[in-house]
Amino acid sequence: MLRVLLLVVLAVVVLWWLMGRARRDDPPRTGRGADAAAKKTTRSARSPALPAEIVSCAHCGLHLPRPEAVVDEAGRLYCDEEHRRAGPD
């Protein structure tokens, strides 16, 4: 009885494995499935956004992304308008 049970379990595992392989080898579906596959490919093909340059505040030394920094006339970078008015430390 144990041998029969082991053979059945082994057969189920082999069939499950073969069906999984067959699904991976199938060509893309047409219709709604193809649209979803195309969207998935397009989404994964996009490159991730590049990280922003990190700068430090001339007054307090806080590190922040360059697009969020406040720049004074001399080109120094600050974390906010208050520190820009206070000037470099």
N, C-alpha and C positions, 0 to 999 in steps of 0.2 A: 504493500500500500504506500509506503514511504517513497519507493522508487517511482511509482506512478505520479505522485504528487510533485516530486522533484522534476520529472520530465515535463509535466504540464507547466510548472513555473518557468522552467528553462525555455519552453516553446513560446510562452507569452513574452518573455524578455527578448528573445530573438526577433519575434514579429514586431514588437514595439520599436526595437532598434532599426529594423529594416524599413519600417514605415516612416520613421523620422528621417532616415537618409533619403528616402524617395521624395519626401516633401521638400527637402533642401535642394534636390536636383530638378524639381519641376520648373518649367518656364513660368514667367509671371502670368497671372490671370488677366482676362479681359473684363471690362465692365468696372463695377465698383471696386473690386479688389485691386485692379491695376491702378486706379486713382490713388488708393491708399498707399500702394507700394511706391508710386511716383512721389507722393508727398513725403514719405519716409526717406526716400533717397535724396530728395532735394533738401530736406531738413538736415540730414547727416552730412551732406556735401558742403554745407555752409561752413566757412571757417569761423572759429570763435573770435569774438571781439578782442582786439589787442589791448593789453593793459595800459592804463594811463601812466605817464611818468610821475613819480613821487618826488615832491619837493618839500622843503622845510620852511616854516615861517621864520622870517628874519628877526622877529621880536621874541617869540617864545620857543621856537625850535620844533613846534608841532609838525609832524609829517602828514601831508595830504596830497590828493591827486592834483596835478597841475591845472586841470580845467576848473577846479573849485577855488583856486588861489586868487587873491586880490593883488594886483600889481600896482606899484607906485610909479612916479615919474622916472625914477632912476632904474626901474626894471626889477627892483627887489620884490620878493613874493611874501605875502602875509596870509594868515589863516582867516582873518576877517577885517572889516573896515576899521574897527576900533584899534586893532594892532597896527594897521597901516597909518592911522593918525598918530599913534604913539611913536612910531618910527622904530628903527633898529635898536636892539638892546645894547 
